[in-house]
């Protein structure tokens, strides 16, 4: 018997896959204050409810990724 439904709980690697980002980026996103709190901590790492991550993604502004702002090329000579 094969279960094809996604698991109800996810770790950082699965969050990265869900959000189409690296595991490292998923870890940084999970540290944000607006990210859902993990429901458990196991020896393998933190675990979140998939539904909470999906709901959070709906409000995630992917354009606000941080880092250095783009330079104004008109002022460069």
N, CA, C and O atoms as CSV, one atom per row, in Angstrom:
chain,resi,resn,atom,element,x,y,z
A,1,UNK,N,N,0.838,-1.172,0.000
A,1,UNK,CA,C,0.000,0.000,0.000
A,1,UNK,C,C,0.888,1.242,0.000
A,1,UNK,O,O,1.796,1.359,0.822
A,2,UNK,N,N,0.625,2.166,-0.922
A,2,UNK,CA,C,1.410,3.382,-1.048
A,2,UNK,C,C,0.546,4.584,-0.700
A,2,UNK,O,O,-0.560,4.741,-1.216
A,3,UNK,N,N,1.061,5.422,0.173
A,3,UNK,CA,C,0.360,6.644,0.557
A,3,UNK,C,C,0.897,7.780,-0.305
A,3,UNK,O,O,2.061,8.158,-0.174
A,4,UNK,N,N,0.066,8.325,-1.179
A,4,UNK,CA,C,0.514,9.390,-2.075
A,4,UNK,C,C,0.154,10.773,-1.561
A,4,UNK,O,O,0.545,11.769,-2.171
A,5,UNK,N,N,-0.575,10.865,-0.465
A,5,UNK,CA,C,-0.933,12.161,0.088
A,5,UNK,C,C,0.271,12.760,0.806
A,5,UNK,O,O,1.045,12.030,1.425
A,6,UNK,N,N,0.438,14.087,0.729
A,6,UNK,CA,C,1.564,14.710,1.429
A,6,UNK,C,C,1.410,14.560,2.945
A,6,UNK,O,O,0.299,14.515,3.473
A,7,UNK,N,N,2.534,14.486,3.615
A,7,UNK,CA,C,2.524,14.358,5.066
A,7,UNK,C,C,1.939,15.617,5.705
A,7,UNK,O,O,2.086,16.718,5.174
A,8,UNK,N,N,1.283,15.446,6.836
A,8,UNK,CA,C,0.675,16.580,7.542
A,8,UNK,C,C,1.719,17.449,8.219
A,8,UNK,O,O,1.466,18.616,8.516
A,9,UNK,N,N,2.899,16.878,8.465
A,9,UNK,CA,C,3.969,17.617,9.133
A,9,UNK,C,C,5.200,17.629,8.235
A,9,UNK,O,O,5.470,16.661,7.525
A,10,UNK,N,N,5.951,18.740,8.273
A,10,UNK,CA,C,7.110,18.906,7.398
A,10,UNK,C,C,8.297,19.450,8.174
A,10,UNK,O,O,8.146,20.151,9.174
A,11,UNK,N,N,9.479,19.107,7.684
A,11,UNK,CA,C,10.722,19.646,8.217
A,11,UNK,C,C,11.261,20.722,7.287
A,11,UNK,O,O,10.608,21.101,6.315
A,12,UNK,N,N,12.446,21.206,7.591
A,12,UNK,CA,C,13.041,22.300,6.817
A,12,UNK,C,C,13.253,21.901,5.358
A,12,UNK,O,O,13.010,22.710,4.463
A,13,UNK,N,N,13.693,20.691,5.104
A,13,UNK,CA,C,13.919,20.259,3.725
A,13,UNK,C,C,12.621,20.284,2.919
A,13,UNK,O,O,12.599,20.754,1.782
A,14,UNK,N,N,11.544,19.777,3.513
A,14,UNK,CA,C,10.245,19.792,2.821
A,14,UNK,C,C,9.737,21.217,2.631
A,14,UNK,O,O,9.130,21.526,1.605
A,15,UNK,N,N,9.976,22.079,3.598
A,15,UNK,CA,C,9.568,23.486,3.458
A,15,UNK,C,C,10.302,24.110,2.282
A,15,UNK,O,O,9.705,24.841,1.492
A,16,UNK,N,N,11.583,23.830,2.164
A,16,UNK,CA,C,12.342,24.328,1.016
A,16,UNK,C,C,11.745,23.867,-0.303
A,16,UNK,O,O,11.632,24.645,-1.250
A,17,UNK,N,N,11.368,22.601,-0.356
A,17,UNK,CA,C,10.751,22.073,-1.572
A,17,UNK,C,C,9.403,22.732,-1.829
A,17,UNK,O,O,9.077,23.056,-2.971
A,18,UNK,N,N,8.617,22.930,-0.775
A,18,UNK,CA,C,7.300,23.558,-0.926
A,18,UNK,C,C,7.411,24.988,-1.451
A,18,UNK,O,O,6.617,25.414,-2.290
A,19,UNK,N,N,8.410,25.727,-0.945
A,19,UNK,CA,C,8.554,27.140,-1.288
A,19,UNK,C,C,9.507,27.372,-2.457
A,19,UNK,O,O,9.731,28.508,-2.876
A,20,UNK,N,N,10.065,26.272,-2.978
A,20,UNK,CA,C,11.017,26.348,-4.090
A,20,UNK,C,C,12.241,27.195,-3.731
A,20,UNK,O,O,12.674,28.050,-4.505
A,21,UNK,N,N,12.784,26.937,-2.544
A,21,UNK,CA,C,14.004,27.600,-2.080
A,21,UNK,C,C,14.942,26.522,-1.531
A,21,UNK,O,O,14.540,25.373,-1.349
A,22,UNK,N,N,16.170,26.898,-1.274
A,22,UNK,CA,C,17.125,25.953,-0.710
A,22,UNK,C,C,16.768,25.639,0.743
A,22,UNK,O,O,15.988,26.349,1.376
A,23,UNK,N,N,17.348,24.576,1.245
A,23,UNK,CA,C,17.147,24.215,2.652
A,23,UNK,C,C,17.681,25.330,3.558
A,23,UNK,O,O,17.092,25.627,4.597
A,24,UNK,N,N,18.797,25.943,3.159
A,24,UNK,CA,C,19.372,27.024,3.950
A,24,UNK,C,C,18.433,28.230,3.996
A,24,UNK,O,O,18.251,28.844,5.048
A,25,UNK,N,N,17.836,28.565,2.844
A,25,UNK,CA,C,16.891,29.696,2.793
A,25,UNK,C,C,15.635,29.358,3.607
A,25,UNK,O,O,15.094,30.223,4.296
A,26,UNK,N,N,15.179,28.124,3.531
A,26,UNK,CA,C,14.013,27.706,4.311
A,26,UNK,C,C,14.296,27.856,5.805
A,26,UNK,O,O,13.415,28.257,6.565
A,27,UNK,N,N,15.506,27.539,6.225
A,27,UNK,CA,C,15.892,27.698,7.626
A,27,UNK,C,C,15.824,29.157,8.047
A,27,UNK,O,O,15.357,29.471,9.142
A,28,UNK,N,N,16.295,30.061,7.168
A,28,UNK,CA,C,16.230,31.501,7.469
A,28,UNK,C,C,14.780,31.983,7.530
A,28,UNK,O,O,14.426,32.785,8.394
A,29,UNK,N,N,13.950,31.499,6.619
A,29,UNK,CA,C,12.540,31.886,6.633
A,29,UNK,C,C,11.863,31.392,7.912
A,29,UNK,O,O,11.038,32.096,8.495
A,30,UNK,N,N,12.210,30.190,8.342
A,30,UNK,CA,C,11.615,29.623,9.556
A,30,UNK,C,C,12.004,30.401,10.802
A,30,UNK,O,O,11.324,30.313,11.824
A,31,UNK,N,N,13.086,31.161,10.731
A,31,UNK,CA,C,13.529,31.974,11.867
A,31,UNK,C,C,12.818,33.328,11.934
A,31,UNK,O,O,12.967,34.056,12.916
A,32,UNK,N,N,12.048,33.669,10.902
A,32,UNK,CA,C,11.334,34.945,10.896
A,32,UNK,C,C,10.236,34.943,11.954
A,32,UNK,O,O,9.623,33.908,12.214
A,33,UNK,N,N,9.989,36.095,12.562
A,33,UNK,CA,C,8.954,36.152,13.598
A,33,UNK,C,C,7.544,35.890,13.077
A,33,UNK,O,O,6.668,35.490,13.844
A,34,UNK,N,N,7.314,36.111,11.773
A,34,UNK,CA,C,5.969,35.886,11.225
A,34,UNK,C,C,5.769,34.457,10.717
A,34,UNK,O,O,4.671,34.104,10.287
A,35,UNK,N,N,6.821,33.631,10.764
A,35,UNK,CA,C,6.699,32.246,10.316
A,35,UNK,C,C,6.010,31.435,11.403
A,35,UNK,O,O,6.215,31.707,12.586
A,36,UNK,N,N,5.196,30.445,11.036
A,36,UNK,CA,C,4.518,29.633,12.060
A,36,UNK,C,C,5.517,28.966,13.009
A,36,UNK,O,O,6.629,28.612,12.617
A,37,UNK,N,N,5.107,28.808,14.229
A,37,UNK,CA,C,5.949,28.126,15.216
A,37,UNK,C,C,5.963,26.627,14.926
A,37,UNK,O,O,4.953,26.067,14.500
A,38,UNK,N,N,7.098,25.981,15.153
A,38,UNK,CA,C,7.117,24.528,14.973
A,38,UNK,C,C,6.227,23.857,16.008
A,38,UNK,O,O,6.053,24.363,17.116
A,39,UNK,N,N,5.671,22.720,15.636
A,39,UNK,CA,C,4.792,21.983,16.550
A,39,UNK,C,C,5.558,20.971,17.376
A,39,UNK,O,O,5.059,20.485,18.391
A,40,UNK,N,N,6.784,20.650,16.941
A,40,UNK,CA,C,7.591,19.675,17.688
A,40,UNK,C,C,9.061,19.864,17.351
A,40,UNK,O,O,9.417,20.426,16.315
A,41,UNK,N,N,9.897,19.381,18.251
A,41,UNK,CA,C,11.344,19.339,18.044
A,41,UNK,C,C,11.764,17.889,18.221
A,41,UNK,O,O,11.572,17.312,19.291
A,42,UNK,N,N,12.336,17.296,17.177
A,42,UNK,CA,C,12.800,15.916,17.263
A,42,UNK,C,C,14.322,15.908,17.158
A,42,UNK,O,O,14.937,16.959,16.970
A,43,UNK,N,N,14.924,14.747,17.275
A,43,UNK,CA,C,16.367,14.649,17.096
A,43,UNK,C,C,16.767,15.038,15.677
A,43,UNK,O,O,17.883,15.502,15.444
A,44,UNK,N,N,15.857,14.849,14.740
A,44,UNK,CA,C,16.111,15.199,13.340
A,44,UNK,C,C,15.897,16.685,13.069
A,44,UNK,O,O,16.324,17.173,12.023
A,45,UNK,N,N,15.257,17.414,13.967
A,45,UNK,CA,C,15.021,18.842,13.773
A,45,UNK,C,C,13.597,19.247,14.082
A,45,UNK,O,O,12.797,18.461,14.590
A,46,UNK,N,N,13.305,20.486,13.762
A,46,UNK,CA,C,11.971,21.035,14.017
A,46,UNK,C,C,10.958,20.519,12.994
A,46,UNK,O,O,11.314,20.139,11.879
A,47,UNK,N,N,9.689,20.517,13.404
A,47,UNK,CA,C,8.604,20.028,12.560
A,47,UNK,C,C,7.456,21.031,12.608
A,47,UNK,O,O,7.084,21.509,13.680
A,48,UNK,N,N,6.901,21.344,11.442
A,48,UNK,CA,C,5.786,22.283,11.323
A,48,UNK,C,C,4.579,21.577,10.724
A,48,UNK,O,O,4.711,20.544,10.068
A,49,UNK,N,N,3.407,22.143,10.955
A,49,UNK,CA,C,2.202,21.667,10.281
A,49,UNK,C,C,2.227,22.190,8.854
A,49,UNK,O,O,2.387,23.389,8.623
A,50,UNK,N,N,2.066,21.277,7.895
A,50,UNK,CA,C,2.083,21.661,6.479
A,50,UNK,C,C,1.061,22.764,6.194
A,50,UNK,O,O,1.361,23.725,5.485
A,51,UNK,N,N,-0.139,22.625,6.746
A,51,UNK,CA,C,-1.205,23.602,6.475
A,51,UNK,C,C,-0.808,24.998,6.937
A,51,UNK,O,O,-1.150,25.981,6.279
A,52,UNK,N,N,-0.095,25.105,8.051
A,52,UNK,CA,C,0.330,26.416,8.563
A,52,UNK,C,C,1.360,27.045,7.631
A,52,UNK,O,O,1.343,28.255,7.410
A,53,UNK,N,N,2.255,26.225,7.084
A,53,UNK,CA,C,3.262,26.731,6.150
A,53,UNK,C,C,2.594,27.172,4.850
A,53,UNK,O,O,2.942,28.217,4.299
A,54,UNK,N,N,1.652,26.396,4.362
A,54,UNK,CA,C,0.914,26.759,3.143
A,54,UNK,C,C,0.186,28.087,3.351
A,54,UNK,O,O,0.196,28.946,2.470
A,55,UNK,N,N,-0.438,28.252,4.498
A,55,UNK,CA,C,-1.152,29.501,4.799
A,55,UNK,C,C,-0.175,30.667,4.878
A,55,UNK,O,O,-0.468,31.748,4.368
A,56,UNK,N,N,0.974,30.469,5.507
A,56,UNK,CA,C,1.988,31.521,5.612
A,56,UNK,C,C,2.474,31.932,4.224
A,56,UNK,O,O,2.675,33.116,3.957
A,57,UNK,N,N,2.661,30.946,3.344
A,57,UNK,CA,C,3.166,31.237,2.002
A,57,UNK,C,C,2.243,32.187,1.239
A,57,UNK,O,O,2.717,32.984,0.430
A,58,UNK,N,N,0.962,32.114,1.479
A,58,UNK,CA,C,0.002,32.982,0.785
A,58,UNK,C,C,0.285,34.460,1.032
A,58,UNK,O,O,0.019,35.293,0.166
A,59,UNK,N,N,0.818,34.791,2.198
A,59,UNK,CA,C,1.121,36.177,2.517
A,59,UNK,C,C,2.584,36.553,2.381
A,59,UNK,O,O,2.971,37.683,2.678
A,60,UNK,N,N,3.401,35.604,1.930
A,60,UNK,CA,C,4.840,35.833,1.819
A,60,UNK,C,C,5.153,36.694,0.608
A,60,UNK,O,O,4.772,36.361,-0.514
A,61,UNK,N,N,5.847,37.800,0.837
A,61,UNK,CA,C,6.268,38.700,-0.235
A,61,UNK,C,C,7.628,38.227,-0.743
A,61,UNK,O,O,8.662,38.549,-0.156
A,62,UNK,N,N,7.622,37.478,-1.814
A,62,UNK,CA,C,8.868,36.938,-2.358
A,62,UNK,C,C,9.787,38.022,-2.904
A,62,UNK,O,O,10.982,37.777,-3.071
A,63,UNK,N,N,9.268,39.206,-3.185
A,63,UNK,CA,C,10.111,40.271,-3.723
A,63,UNK,C,C,10.947,40.925,-2.638
A,63,UNK,O,O,11.950,41.571,-2.941
A,64,UNK,N,N,10.554,40.771,-1.376
A,64,UNK,CA,C,11.297,41.358,-0.267
A,64,UNK,C,C,12.249,40.303,0.291
A,64,UNK,O,O,11.985,39.698,1.330
A,65,UNK,N,N,13.351,40.094,-0.410
A,65,UNK,CA,C,14.266,39.023,-0.033
A,65,UNK,C,C,15.448,39.525,0.790
A,65,UNK,O,O,16.288,38.729,1.209
A,66,UNK,N,N,15.522,40.818,1.023
A,66,UNK,CA,C,16.632,41.354,1.802
A,66,UNK,C,C,17.864,41.543,0.940
A,66,UNK,O,O,17.788,41.541,-0.289
A,67,UNK,N,N,18.987,41.703,1.593
A,67,UNK,CA,C,20.230,41.916,0.865
A,67,UNK,C,C,20.400,43.365,0.458
A,67,UNK,O,O,19.646,44.240,0.883
A,68,UNK,N,N,21.379,43.596,-0.354
A,68,UNK,CA,C,21.706,44.944,-0.797
A,68,UNK,C,C,20.676,45.430,-1.814
A,68,UNK,O,O,20.346,44.700,-2.749
A,69,UNK,N,N,20.162,46.652,-1.648
A,69,UNK,CA,C,19.201,47.158,-2.634
A,69,UNK,C,C,19.895,47.411,-3.963
A,69,UNK,O,O,21.096,47.678,-4.003
A,70,UNK,N,N,19.139,47.328,-5.049
A,70,UNK,CA,C,19.759,47.571,-6.355
A,70,UNK,C,C,20.261,49.002,-6.448
A,70,UNK,O,O,19.623,49.925,-5.941
A,71,UNK,N,N,21.391,49.183,-7.088
A,71,UNK,CA,C,21.971,50.517,-7.249
A,71,UNK,C,C,21.241,51.301,-8.318
A,71,UNK,O,O,20.602,50.727,-9.200
A,72,UNK,N,N,21.338,52.597,-8.235
A,72,UNK,CA,C,20.742,53.476,-9.226
A,72,UNK,C,C,21.752,53.632,-10.352
A,72,UNK,O,O,22.728,54.367,-10.202
A,73,UNK,N,N,21.540,52.960,-11.470
A,73,UNK,CA,C,22.493,52.963,-12.570
A,73,UNK,C,C,22.545,54.310,-13.272
A,73,UNK,O,O,23.521,54.595,-13.966
A,74,UNK,N,N,21.529,55.145,-13.113
A,74,UNK,CA,C,21.527,56.455,-13.752
A,74,UNK,C,C,22.569,57.366,-13.126
A,74,UNK,O,O,23.067,58.273,-13.794
A,75,UNK,N,N,22.909,57.152,-11.870
A,75,UNK,CA,C,23.884,58.004,-11.184
A,75,UNK,C,C,25.317,57.540,-11.402
A,75,UNK,O,O,26.254,58.277,-11.096
A,76,UNK,N,N,25.502,56.351,-11.917
A,76,UNK,CA,C,26.853,55.823,-12.145
A,76,UNK,C,C,27.418,56.401,-13.435
A,76,UNK,O,O,26.713,56.517,-14.438
A,77,UNK,N,N,28.675,56.756,-13.400
A,77,UNK,CA,C,29.331,57.295,-14.617
A,77,UNK,C,C,30.660,56.651,-14.812
A,77,UNK,O,O,31.363,56.965,-15.772
